[in-house]
Amino acid sequence: MSCRFCKDASLTIRAKLGRCKRCMFQLAVMNMVLWPIWFIGFSDTPKSIESITLLFGAGASAILLSLHLILMPFRMNAPEPKK
């Protein structure tokens, strides 16, 4: 990730959530790619390693995108985090 919030290692994950539109766009693209791959190719074998791996990746990106989208309205007018 290459936004100024993601590069700053001193910020906690709570300070980073909801601020970076580039990260949110990347997560949206990941969701649009991973979920269809799982539904088309691996939903019939949910206990295979490939299926579980795709589910974890897609689920993690969906949860992270949800957290970003939930916190975004609160962060729009908030001051930038201090180091």
PDB file of N, CA, C and O in Angstrom:
ATOM      1  N   MET A   1       0.837  -1.160   0.000  1.00  0.00           N
ATOM      2  CA  MET A   1       0.000   0.000   0.000  1.00  0.00           C
ATOM      3  C   MET A   1       0.894   1.239   0.000  1.00  0.00           C
ATOM      4  O   MET A   1       1.969   1.237   0.600  1.00  0.00           O
ATOM      5  N   SER A   2       0.461   2.249  -0.647  1.00  0.00           N
ATOM      6  CA  SER A   2       1.374   3.372  -0.816  1.00  0.00           C
ATOM      7  C   SER A   2       0.782   4.718  -0.423  1.00  0.00           C
ATOM      8  O   SER A   2       1.255   5.748  -0.903  1.00  0.00           O
ATOM      9  N   CYS A   3      -0.229   4.746   0.425  1.00  0.00           N
ATOM     10  CA  CYS A   3      -0.723   6.041   0.871  1.00  0.00           C
ATOM     11  C   CYS A   3       0.068   6.491   2.092  1.00  0.00           C
ATOM     12  O   CYS A   3       0.790   5.688   2.684  1.00  0.00           O
ATOM     13  N   ARG A   4      -0.052   7.743   2.475  1.00  0.00           N
ATOM     14  CA  ARG A   4       0.746   8.252   3.587  1.00  0.00           C
ATOM     15  C   ARG A   4       0.326   7.648   4.924  1.00  0.00           C
ATOM     16  O   ARG A   4       1.133   7.568   5.849  1.00  0.00           O
ATOM     17  N   PHE A   5      -0.924   7.226   5.030  1.00  0.00           N
ATOM     18  CA  PHE A   5      -1.367   6.599   6.273  1.00  0.00           C
ATOM     19  C   PHE A   5      -0.816   5.184   6.395  1.00  0.00           C
ATOM     20  O   PHE A   5      -0.431   4.763   7.485  1.00  0.00           O
ATOM     21  N   CYS A   6      -0.775   4.449   5.291  1.00  0.00           N
ATOM     22  CA  CYS A   6      -0.299   3.063   5.336  1.00  0.00           C
ATOM     23  C   CYS A   6       1.211   2.988   5.510  1.00  0.00           C
ATOM     24  O   CYS A   6       1.713   2.037   6.111  1.00  0.00           O
ATOM     25  N   LYS A   7       1.937   3.960   5.001  1.00  0.00           N
ATOM     26  CA  LYS A   7       3.392   3.950   5.128  1.00  0.00           C
ATOM     27  C   LYS A   7       3.846   4.256   6.545  1.00  0.00           C
ATOM     28  O   LYS A   7       4.928   3.831   6.951  1.00  0.00           O
ATOM     29  N   ASP A   8       3.040   4.982   7.300  1.00  0.00           N
ATOM     30  CA  ASP A   8       3.423   5.395   8.643  1.00  0.00           C
ATOM     31  C   ASP A   8       3.269   4.219   9.601  1.00  0.00           C
ATOM     32  O   ASP A   8       2.153   3.863   9.981  1.00  0.00           O
ATOM     33  N   ALA A   9       4.383   3.623   9.988  1.00  0.00           N
ATOM     34  CA  ALA A   9       4.353   2.439  10.841  1.00  0.00           C
ATOM     35  C   ALA A   9       4.003   2.774  12.281  1.00  0.00           C
ATOM     36  O   ALA A   9       3.650   1.879  13.049  1.00  0.00           O
ATOM     37  N   SER A  10       4.094   4.045  12.666  1.00  0.00           N
ATOM     38  CA  SER A  10       3.809   4.400  14.056  1.00  0.00           C
ATOM     39  C   SER A  10       2.306   4.462  14.342  1.00  0.00           C
ATOM     40  O   SER A  10       1.900   4.469  15.504  1.00  0.00           O
ATOM     41  N   LEU A  11       1.482   4.507  13.298  1.00  0.00           N
ATOM     42  CA  LEU A  11       0.032   4.553  13.499  1.00  0.00           C
ATOM     43  C   LEU A  11      -0.514   3.161  13.749  1.00  0.00           C
ATOM     44  O   LEU A  11      -0.045   2.187  13.159  1.00  0.00           O
ATOM     45  N   THR A  12      -1.489   3.067  14.610  1.00  0.00           N
ATOM     46  CA  THR A  12      -2.137   1.785  14.858  1.00  0.00           C
ATOM     47  C   THR A  12      -3.144   1.507  13.752  1.00  0.00           C
ATOM     48  O   THR A  12      -3.473   2.393  12.963  1.00  0.00           O
ATOM     49  N   ILE A  13      -3.632   0.273  13.701  1.00  0.00           N
ATOM     50  CA  ILE A  13      -4.612  -0.093  12.680  1.00  0.00           C
ATOM     51  C   ILE A  13      -5.891   0.720  12.865  1.00  0.00           C
ATOM     52  O   ILE A  13      -6.563   1.044  11.886  1.00  0.00           O
ATOM     53  N   ARG A  14      -6.233   1.053  14.105  1.00  0.00           N
ATOM     54  CA  ARG A  14      -7.436   1.856  14.346  1.00  0.00           C
ATOM     55  C   ARG A  14      -7.303   3.252  13.754  1.00  0.00           C
ATOM     56  O   ARG A  14      -8.294   3.825  13.303  1.00  0.00           O
ATOM     57  N   ALA A  15      -6.100   3.808  13.747  1.00  0.00           N
ATOM     58  CA  ALA A  15      -5.890   5.139  13.193  1.00  0.00           C
ATOM     59  C   ALA A  15      -5.895   5.121  11.667  1.00  0.00           C
ATOM     60  O   ALA A  15      -6.159   6.144  11.035  1.00  0.00           O
ATOM     61  N   LYS A  16      -5.608   3.978  11.081  1.00  0.00           N
ATOM     62  CA  LYS A  16      -5.526   3.879   9.624  1.00  0.00           C
ATOM     63  C   LYS A  16      -6.866   3.576   8.968  1.00  0.00           C
ATOM     64  O   LYS A  16      -7.089   3.967   7.822  1.00  0.00           O
ATOM     65  N   LEU A  17      -7.762   2.888   9.670  1.00  0.00           N
ATOM     66  CA  LEU A  17      -9.023   2.458   9.068  1.00  0.00           C
ATOM     67  C   LEU A  17      -9.891   3.640   8.651  1.00  0.00           C
ATOM     68  O   LEU A  17     -10.055   4.601   9.403  1.00  0.00           O
ATOM     69  N   GLY A  18     -10.439   3.558   7.455  1.00  0.00           N
ATOM     70  CA  GLY A  18     -11.379   4.551   6.963  1.00  0.00           C
ATOM     71  C   GLY A  18     -10.768   5.794   6.365  1.00  0.00           C
ATOM     72  O   GLY A  18     -11.501   6.720   6.019  1.00  0.00           O
ATOM     73  N   ARG A  19      -9.466   5.857   6.227  1.00  0.00           N
ATOM     74  CA  ARG A  19      -8.811   7.063   5.718  1.00  0.00           C
ATOM     75  C   ARG A  19      -8.315   6.943   4.280  1.00  0.00           C
ATOM     76  O   ARG A  19      -8.269   7.946   3.568  1.00  0.00           O
ATOM     77  N   CYS A  20      -7.948   5.758   3.840  1.00  0.00           N
ATOM     78  CA  CYS A  20      -7.276   5.597   2.549  1.00  0.00           C
ATOM     79  C   CYS A  20      -8.236   5.067   1.481  1.00  0.00           C
ATOM     80  O   CYS A  20      -8.666   3.915   1.532  1.00  0.00           O
ATOM     81  N   LYS A  21      -8.557   5.910   0.535  1.00  0.00           N
ATOM     82  CA  LYS A  21      -9.447   5.491  -0.547  1.00  0.00           C
ATOM     83  C   LYS A  21      -8.762   4.506  -1.483  1.00  0.00           C
ATOM     84  O   LYS A  21      -9.427   3.650  -2.067  1.00  0.00           O
ATOM     85  N   ARG A  22      -7.459   4.609  -1.634  1.00  0.00           N
ATOM     86  CA  ARG A  22      -6.718   3.663  -2.471  1.00  0.00           C
ATOM     87  C   ARG A  22      -6.787   2.256  -1.885  1.00  0.00           C
ATOM     88  O   ARG A  22      -6.981   1.285  -2.616  1.00  0.00           O
ATOM     89  N   CYS A  23      -6.631   2.147  -0.590  1.00  0.00           N
ATOM     90  CA  CYS A  23      -6.724   0.836   0.066  1.00  0.00           C
ATOM     91  C   CYS A  23      -8.128   0.261  -0.078  1.00  0.00           C
ATOM     92  O   CYS A  23      -8.294  -0.935  -0.321  1.00  0.00           O
ATOM     93  N   MET A  24      -9.138   1.114   0.073  1.00  0.00           N
ATOM     94  CA  MET A  24     -10.519   0.646  -0.061  1.00  0.00           C
ATOM     95  C   MET A  24     -10.798   0.181  -1.480  1.00  0.00           C
ATOM     96  O   MET A  24     -11.502  -0.810  -1.678  1.00  0.00           O
ATOM     97  N   PHE A  25     -10.257   0.881  -2.473  1.00  0.00           N
ATOM     98  CA  PHE A  25     -10.431   0.474  -3.856  1.00  0.00           C
ATOM     99  C   PHE A  25      -9.756  -0.866  -4.106  1.00  0.00           C
ATOM    100  O   PHE A  25     -10.328  -1.726  -4.775  1.00  0.00           O
ATOM    101  N   GLN A  26      -8.556  -1.057  -3.584  1.00  0.00           N
ATOM    102  CA  GLN A  26      -7.851  -2.326  -3.746  1.00  0.00           C
ATOM    103  C   GLN A  26      -8.614  -3.477  -3.093  1.00  0.00           C
ATOM    104  O   GLN A  26      -8.679  -4.574  -3.646  1.00  0.00           O
ATOM    105  N   LEU A  27      -9.185  -3.228  -1.928  1.00  0.00           N
ATOM    106  CA  LEU A  27      -9.968  -4.266  -1.262  1.00  0.00           C
ATOM    107  C   LEU A  27     -11.236  -4.589  -2.042  1.00  0.00           C
ATOM    108  O   LEU A  27     -11.646  -5.749  -2.103  1.00  0.00           O
ATOM    109  N   ALA A  28     -11.861  -3.577  -2.639  1.00  0.00           N
ATOM    110  CA  ALA A  28     -13.056  -3.820  -3.452  1.00  0.00           C
ATOM    111  C   ALA A  28     -12.712  -4.673  -4.671  1.00  0.00           C
ATOM    112  O   ALA A  28     -13.471  -5.573  -5.032  1.00  0.00           O
ATOM    113  N   VAL A  29     -11.586  -4.399  -5.298  1.00  0.00           N
ATOM    114  CA  VAL A  29     -11.156  -5.199  -6.448  1.00  0.00           C
ATOM    115  C   VAL A  29     -10.847  -6.626  -6.011  1.00  0.00           C
ATOM    116  O   VAL A  29     -11.200  -7.581  -6.703  1.00  0.00           O
ATOM    117  N   MET A  30     -10.194  -6.772  -4.871  1.00  0.00           N
ATOM    118  CA  MET A  30      -9.912  -8.120  -4.369  1.00  0.00           C
ATOM    119  C   MET A  30     -11.202  -8.896  -4.142  1.00  0.00           C
ATOM    120  O   MET A  30     -11.281 -10.079  -4.474  1.00  0.00           O
ATOM    121  N   ASN A  31     -12.213  -8.239  -3.580  1.00  0.00           N
ATOM    122  CA  ASN A  31     -13.495  -8.907  -3.363  1.00  0.00           C
ATOM    123  C   ASN A  31     -14.157  -9.286  -4.682  1.00  0.00           C
ATOM    124  O   ASN A  31     -14.727 -10.371  -4.803  1.00  0.00           O
ATOM    125  N   MET A  32     -14.084  -8.398  -5.668  1.00  0.00           N
ATOM    126  CA  MET A  32     -14.702  -8.689  -6.970  1.00  0.00           C
ATOM    127  C   MET A  32     -13.976  -9.803  -7.711  1.00  0.00           C
ATOM    128  O   MET A  32     -14.559 -10.430  -8.596  1.00  0.00           O
ATOM    129  N   VAL A  33     -12.726 -10.060  -7.374  1.00  0.00           N
ATOM    130  CA  VAL A  33     -11.972 -11.135  -8.021  1.00  0.00           C
ATOM    131  C   VAL A  33     -12.084 -12.448  -7.247  1.00  0.00           C
ATOM    132  O   VAL A  33     -12.335 -13.499  -7.837  1.00  0.00           O
ATOM    133  N   LEU A  34     -11.898 -12.390  -5.929  1.00  0.00           N
ATOM    134  CA  LEU A  34     -11.822 -13.623  -5.138  1.00  0.00           C
ATOM    135  C   LEU A  34     -13.156 -14.340  -4.961  1.00  0.00           C
ATOM    136  O   LEU A  34     -13.211 -15.566  -5.062  1.00  0.00           O
ATOM    137  N   TRP A  35     -14.230 -13.601  -4.699  1.00  0.00           N
ATOM    138  CA  TRP A  35     -15.515 -14.272  -4.475  1.00  0.00           C
ATOM    139  C   TRP A  35     -16.023 -15.010  -5.705  1.00  0.00           C
ATOM    140  O   TRP A  35     -16.451 -16.157  -5.573  1.00  0.00           O
ATOM    141  N   PRO A  36     -15.997 -14.408  -6.907  1.00  0.00           N
ATOM    142  CA  PRO A  36     -16.432 -15.188  -8.078  1.00  0.00           C
ATOM    143  C   PRO A  36     -15.558 -16.416  -8.353  1.00  0.00           C
ATOM    144  O   PRO A  36     -16.066 -17.456  -8.772  1.00  0.00           O
ATOM    145  N   ILE A  37     -14.248 -16.298  -8.118  1.00  0.00           N
ATOM    146  CA  ILE A  37     -13.375 -17.455  -8.318  1.00  0.00           C
ATOM    147  C   ILE A  37     -13.801 -18.583  -7.389  1.00  0.00           C
ATOM    148  O   ILE A  37     -13.862 -19.741  -7.801  1.00  0.00           O
ATOM    149  N   TRP A  38     -14.097 -18.247  -6.129  1.00  0.00           N
ATOM    150  CA  TRP A  38     -14.509 -19.288  -5.191  1.00  0.00           C
ATOM    151  C   TRP A  38     -15.857 -19.879  -5.580  1.00  0.00           C
ATOM    152  O   TRP A  38     -16.023 -21.099  -5.574  1.00  0.00           O
ATOM    153  N   PHE A  39     -16.826 -19.021  -5.920  1.00  0.00           N
ATOM    154  CA  PHE A  39     -18.157 -19.535  -6.263  1.00  0.00           C
ATOM    155  C   PHE A  39     -18.130 -20.395  -7.519  1.00  0.00           C
ATOM    156  O   PHE A  39     -18.804 -21.423  -7.572  1.00  0.00           O
ATOM    157  N   ILE A  40     -17.370 -19.998  -8.523  1.00  0.00           N
ATOM    158  CA  ILE A  40     -17.336 -20.737  -9.789  1.00  0.00           C
ATOM    159  C   ILE A  40     -16.477 -21.991  -9.683  1.00  0.00           C
ATOM    160  O   ILE A  40     -16.866 -23.058 -10.159  1.00  0.00           O
ATOM    161  N   GLY A  41     -15.310 -21.861  -9.058  1.00  0.00           N
ATOM    162  CA  GLY A  41     -14.371 -22.977  -9.107  1.00  0.00           C
ATOM    163  C   GLY A  41     -14.313 -23.883  -7.909  1.00  0.00           C
ATOM    164  O   GLY A  41     -13.941 -25.049  -8.047  1.00  0.00           O
ATOM    165  N   PHE A  42     -14.671 -23.392  -6.720  1.00  0.00           N
ATOM    166  CA  PHE A  42     -14.382 -24.172  -5.527  1.00  0.00           C
ATOM    167  C   PHE A  42     -15.551 -24.348  -4.569  1.00  0.00           C
ATOM    168  O   PHE A  42     -15.379 -24.962  -3.517  1.00  0.00           O
ATOM    169  N   SER A  43     -16.720 -23.839  -4.887  1.00  0.00           N
ATOM    170  CA  SER A  43     -17.838 -23.974  -3.952  1.00  0.00           C
ATOM    171  C   SER A  43     -18.348 -25.415  -3.867  1.00  0.00           C
ATOM    172  O   SER A  43     -18.981 -25.792  -2.880  1.00  0.00           O
ATOM    173  N   ASP A  44     -18.076 -26.217  -4.892  1.00  0.00           N
ATOM    174  CA  ASP A  44     -18.517 -27.614  -4.854  1.00  0.00           C
ATOM    175  C   ASP A  44     -17.606 -28.498  -3.991  1.00  0.00           C
ATOM    176  O   ASP A  44     -18.005 -29.595  -3.600  1.00  0.00           O
ATOM    177  N   THR A  45     -16.384 -28.029  -3.691  1.00  0.00           N
ATOM    178  CA  THR A  45     -15.462 -28.767  -2.821  1.00  0.00           C
ATOM    179  C   THR A  45     -15.011 -27.858  -1.676  1.00  0.00           C
ATOM    180  O   THR A  45     -13.865 -27.408  -1.666  1.00  0.00           O
ATOM    181  N   PRO A  46     -15.894 -27.582  -0.716  1.00  0.00           N
ATOM    182  CA  PRO A  46     -15.549 -26.598   0.325  1.00  0.00           C
ATOM    183  C   PRO A  46     -14.502 -27.069   1.325  1.00  0.00           C
ATOM    184  O   PRO A  46     -14.002 -26.257   2.103  1.00  0.00           O
ATOM    185  N   LYS A  47     -14.151 -28.360   1.329  1.00  0.00           N
ATOM    186  CA  LYS A  47     -13.162 -28.850   2.280  1.00  0.00           C
ATOM    187  C   LYS A  47     -11.765 -28.971   1.693  1.00  0.00           C
ATOM    188  O   LYS A  47     -10.846 -29.417   2.380  1.00  0.00           O
ATOM    189  N   SER A  48     -11.588 -28.584   0.438  1.00  0.00           N
ATOM    190  CA  SER A  48     -10.250 -28.655  -0.156  1.00  0.00           C
ATOM    191  C   SER A  48      -9.411 -27.467   0.329  1.00  0.00           C
ATOM    192  O   SER A  48      -9.942 -26.429   0.724  1.00  0.00           O
ATOM    193  N   ILE A  49      -8.106 -27.648   0.287  1.00  0.00           N
ATOM    194  CA  ILE A  49      -7.182 -26.611   0.739  1.00  0.00           C
ATOM    195  C   ILE A  49      -7.348 -25.340  -0.084  1.00  0.00           C
ATOM    196  O   ILE A  49      -7.336 -24.241   0.471  1.00  0.00           O
ATOM    197  N   GLU A  50      -7.502 -25.472  -1.386  1.00  0.00           N
ATOM    198  CA  GLU A  50      -7.657 -24.305  -2.255  1.00  0.00           C
ATOM    199  C   GLU A  50      -8.919 -23.530  -1.914  1.00  0.00           C
ATOM    200  O   GLU A  50      -8.908 -22.299  -1.882  1.00  0.00           O
ATOM    201  N   SER A  51     -10.008 -24.249  -1.658  1.00  0.00           N
ATOM    202  CA  SER A  51     -11.274 -23.615  -1.324  1.00  0.00           C
ATOM    203  C   SER A  51     -11.186 -22.872   0.003  1.00  0.00           C
ATOM    204  O   SER A  51     -11.665 -21.744   0.121  1.00  0.00           O
ATOM    205  N   ILE A  52     -10.580 -23.497   0.993  1.00  0.00           N
ATOM    206  CA  ILE A  52     -10.440 -22.870   2.300  1.00  0.00           C
ATOM    207  C   ILE A  52      -9.548 -21.639   2.215  1.00  0.00           C
ATOM    208  O   ILE A  52      -9.833 -20.619   2.842  1.00  0.00           O
ATOM    209  N   THR A  53      -8.473 -21.731   1.445  1.00  0.00           N
ATOM    210  CA  THR A  53      -7.570 -20.598   1.273  1.00  0.00           C
ATOM    211  C   THR A  53      -8.283 -19.420   0.621  1.00  0.00           C
ATOM    212  O   THR A  53      -8.144 -18.283   1.074  1.00  0.00           O
ATOM    213  N   LEU A  54      -9.042 -19.679  -0.433  1.00  0.00           N
ATOM    214  CA  LEU A  54      -9.791 -18.604  -1.081  1.00  0.00           C
ATOM    215  C   LEU A  54     -10.844 -18.016  -0.147  1.00  0.00           C
ATOM    216  O   LEU A  54     -11.065 -16.805  -0.145  1.00  0.00           O
ATOM    217  N   LEU A  55     -11.490 -18.859   0.639  1.00  0.00           N
ATOM    218  CA  LEU A  55     -12.483 -18.355   1.589  1.00  0.00           C
ATOM    219  C   LEU A  55     -11.842 -17.445   2.638  1.00  0.00           C
ATOM    220  O   LEU A  55     -12.394 -16.397   2.974  1.00  0.00           O
ATOM    221  N   PHE A  56     -10.695 -17.839   3.145  1.00  0.00           N
ATOM    222  CA  PHE A  56     -10.007 -16.997   4.124  1.00  0.00           C
ATOM    223  C   PHE A  56      -9.578 -15.671   3.497  1.00  0.00           C
ATOM    224  O   PHE A  56      -9.752 -14.619   4.112  1.00  0.00           O
ATOM    225  N   GLY A  57      -9.023 -15.704   2.293  1.00  0.00           N
ATOM    226  CA  GLY A  57      -8.602 -14.473   1.629  1.00  0.00           C
ATOM    227  C   GLY A  57      -9.771 -13.554   1.309  1.00  0.00           C
ATOM    228  O   GLY A  57      -9.719 -12.351   1.565  1.00  0.00           O
ATOM    229  N   ALA A  58     -10.822 -14.133   0.748  1.00  0.00           N
ATOM    230  CA  ALA A  58     -11.994 -13.334   0.399  1.00  0.00           C
ATOM    231  C   ALA A  58     -12.691 -12.819   1.651  1.00  0.00           C
ATOM    232  O   ALA A  58     -13.138 -11.673   1.691  1.00  0.00           O
ATOM    233  N   GLY A  59     -12.783 -13.653   2.656  1.00  0.00           N
ATOM    234  CA  GLY A  59     -13.424 -13.226   3.903  1.00  0.00           C
ATOM    235  C   GLY A  59     -12.646 -12.126   4.605  1.00  0.00           C
ATOM    236  O   GLY A  59     -13.235 -11.167   5.104  1.00  0.00           O
ATOM    237  N   ALA A  60     -11.333 -12.258   4.647  1.00  0.00           N
ATOM    238  CA  ALA A  60     -10.506 -11.234   5.285  1.00  0.00           C
ATOM    239  C   ALA A  60     -10.600  -9.907   4.547  1.00  0.00           C
ATOM    240  O   ALA A  60     -10.697  -8.855   5.178  1.00  0.00           O
ATOM    241  N   SER A  61     -10.574  -9.942   3.219  1.00  0.00           N
ATOM    242  CA  SER A  61     -10.684  -8.690   2.468  1.00  0.00           C
ATOM    243  C   SER A  61     -12.073  -8.087   2.613  1.00  0.00           C
ATOM    244  O   SER A  61     -12.208  -6.864   2.641  1.00  0.00           O
ATOM    245  N   ALA A  62     -13.106  -8.915   2.706  1.00  0.00           N
ATOM    246  CA  ALA A  62     -14.466  -8.396   2.895  1.00  0.00           C
ATOM    247  C   ALA A  62     -14.625  -7.752   4.270  1.00  0.00           C
ATOM    248  O   ALA A  62     -15.249  -6.699   4.393  1.00  0.00           O
ATOM    249  N   ILE A  63     -14.064  -8.379   5.302  1.00  0.00           N
ATOM    250  CA  ILE A  63     -14.148  -7.813   6.648  1.00  0.00           C
ATOM    251  C   ILE A  63     -13.378  -6.503   6.737  1.00  0.00           C
ATOM    252  O   ILE A  63     -13.866  -5.534   7.318  1.00  0.00           O
ATOM    253  N   LEU A  64     -12.186  -6.467   6.168  1.00  0.00           N
ATOM    254  CA  LEU A  64     -11.386  -5.247   6.210  1.00  0.00           C
ATOM    255  C   LEU A  64     -12.052  -4.121   5.421  1.00  0.00           C
ATOM    256  O   LEU A  64     -12.045  -2.972   5.863  1.00  0.00           O
ATOM    257  N   LEU A  65     -12.626  -4.435   4.263  1.00  0.00           N
ATOM    258  CA  LEU A  65     -13.347  -3.419   3.501  1.00  0.00           C
ATOM    259  C   LEU A  65     -14.562  -2.922   4.279  1.00  0.00           C
ATOM    260  O   LEU A  65     -14.856  -1.727   4.269  1.00  0.00           O
ATOM    261  N   SER A  66     -15.264  -3.819   4.948  1.00  0.00           N
ATOM    262  CA  SER A  66     -16.419  -3.416   5.751  1.00  0.00           C
ATOM    263  C   SER A  66     -16.007  -2.466   6.871  1.00  0.00           C
ATOM    264  O   SER A  66     -16.677  -1.463   7.119  1.00  0.00           O
ATOM    265  N   LEU A  67     -14.910  -2.782   7.542  1.00  0.00           N
ATOM    266  CA  LEU A  67     -14.425  -1.895   8.603  1.00  0.00           C
ATOM    267  C   LEU A  67     -14.057  -0.525   8.055  1.00  0.00           C
ATOM    268  O   LEU A  67     -14.378   0.495   8.666  1.00  0.00           O
ATOM    269  N   HIS A  68     -13.386  -0.491   6.910  1.00  0.00           N
ATOM    270  CA  HIS A  68     -13.053   0.787   6.273  1.00  0.00           C
ATOM    271  C   HIS A  68     -14.311   1.583   5.963  1.00  0.00           C
ATOM    272  O   HIS A  68     -14.380   2.778   6.248  1.00  0.00           O
ATOM    273  N   LEU A  69     -15.305   0.924   5.379  1.00  0.00           N
ATOM    274  CA  LEU A  69     -16.518   1.627   4.973  1.00  0.00           C
ATOM    275  C   LEU A  69     -17.348   2.081   6.165  1.00  0.00           C
ATOM    276  O   LEU A  69     -18.004   3.121   6.096  1.00  0.00           O
ATOM    277  N   ILE A  70     -17.334   1.326   7.251  1.00  0.00           N
ATOM    278  CA  ILE A  70     -18.064   1.738   8.447  1.00  0.00           C
ATOM    279  C   ILE A  70     -17.430   2.968   9.084  1.00  0.00           C
ATOM    280  O   ILE A  70     -18.138   3.869   9.533  1.00  0.00           O
ATOM    281  N   LEU A  71     -16.103   3.011   9.125  1.00  0.00           N
ATOM    282  CA  LEU A  71     -15.408   4.114   9.779  1.00  0.00           C
ATOM    283  C   LEU A  71     -15.187   5.327   8.886  1.00  0.00           C
ATOM    284  O   LEU A  71     -14.886   6.407   9.393  1.00  0.00           O
ATOM    285  N   MET A  72     -15.325   5.183   7.584  1.00  0.00           N
ATOM    286  CA  MET A  72     -15.058   6.290   6.665  1.00  0.00           C
ATOM    287  C   MET A  72     -15.884   7.543   6.956  1.00  0.00           C
ATOM    288  O   MET A  72     -15.310   8.632   6.955  1.00  0.00           O
ATOM    289  N   PRO A  73     -17.192   7.462   7.206  1.00  0.00           N
ATOM    290  CA  PRO A  73     -17.941   8.701   7.480  1.00  0.00           C
ATOM    291  C   PRO A  73     -17.459   9.435   8.731  1.00  0.00           C
ATOM    292  O   PRO A  73     -17.540  10.662   8.802  1.00  0.00           O
ATOM    293  N   PHE A  74     -16.961   8.694   9.709  1.00  0.00           N
ATOM    294  CA  PHE A  74     -16.474   9.318  10.934  1.00  0.00           C
ATOM    295  C   PHE A  74     -15.115   9.975  10.733  1.00  0.00           C
ATOM    296  O   PHE A  74     -14.766  10.908  11.456  1.00  0.00           O
ATOM    297  N   ARG A  75     -14.350   9.501   9.762  1.00  0.00           N
ATOM    298  CA  ARG A  75     -12.999  10.007   9.535  1.00  0.00           C
ATOM    299  C   ARG A  75     -12.943  11.132   8.505  1.00  0.00           C
ATOM    300  O   ARG A  75     -11.895  11.758   8.351  1.00  0.00           O
ATOM    301  N   MET A  76     -14.013  11.401   7.811  1.00  0.00           N
ATOM    302  CA  MET A  76     -13.973  12.387   6.725  1.00  0.00           C
ATOM    303  C   MET A  76     -13.629  13.783   7.244  1.00  0.00           C
ATOM    304  O   MET A  76     -12.842  14.489   6.614  1.00  0.00           O
ATOM    305  N   ASN A  77     -14.190  14.189   8.361  1.00  0.00           N
ATOM    306  CA  ASN A  77     -13.949  15.524   8.896  1.00  0.00           C
ATOM    307  C   ASN A  77     -13.031  15.529  10.103  1.00  0.00           C
ATOM    308  O   ASN A  77     -12.782  16.580  10.693  1.00  0.00           O
ATOM    309  N   ALA A  78     -12.531  14.370  10.471  1.00  0.00           N
ATOM    310  CA  ALA A  78     -11.654  14.268  11.627  1.00  0.00           C
ATOM    311  C   ALA A  78     -10.246  14.732  11.266  1.00  0.00           C
ATOM    312  O   ALA A  78      -9.826  14.587  10.118  1.00  0.00           O
ATOM    313  N   PRO A  79      -9.518  15.285  12.223  1.00  0.00           N
ATOM    314  CA  PRO A  79      -8.128  15.680  11.945  1.00  0.00           C
ATOM    315  C   PRO A  79      -7.268  14.448  11.706  1.00  0.00           C
ATOM    316  O   PRO A  79      -7.605  13.342  12.128  1.00  0.00           O
ATOM    317  N   GLU A  80      -6.152  14.664  11.022  1.00  0.00           N
ATOM    318  CA  GLU A  80      -5.241  13.552  10.742  1.00  0.00           C
ATOM    319  C   GLU A  80      -4.598  13.079  12.037  1.00  0.00           C
ATOM    320  O   GLU A  80      -4.395  13.876  12.953  1.00  0.00           O
ATOM    321  N   PRO A  81      -4.273  11.782  12.128  1.00  0.00           N
ATOM    322  CA  PRO A  81      -3.676  11.255  13.358  1.00  0.00           C
ATOM    323  C   PRO A  81      -2.283  11.826  13.602  1.00  0.00           C
ATOM    324  O   PRO A  81      -1.545  12.140  12.668  1.00  0.00           O
ATOM    325  N   LYS A  82      -1.949  11.951  14.880  1.00  0.00           N
ATOM    326  CA  LYS A  82      -0.630  12.457  15.263  1.00  0.00           C
ATOM    327  C   LYS A  82       0.328  11.289  15.408  1.00  0.00           C
ATOM    328  O   LYS A  82      -0.070  10.176  15.753  1.00  0.00           O
ATOM    329  N   LYS A  83       1.591  11.559  15.139  1.00  0.00           N
ATOM    330  CA  LYS A  83       2.616  10.514  15.243  1.00  0.00           C
ATOM    331  C   LYS A  83       3.073  10.345  16.665  1.00  0.00           C
ATOM    332  O   LYS A  83       3.933   9.509  16.941  1.00  0.00           O
TER     333      LYS A  83
END
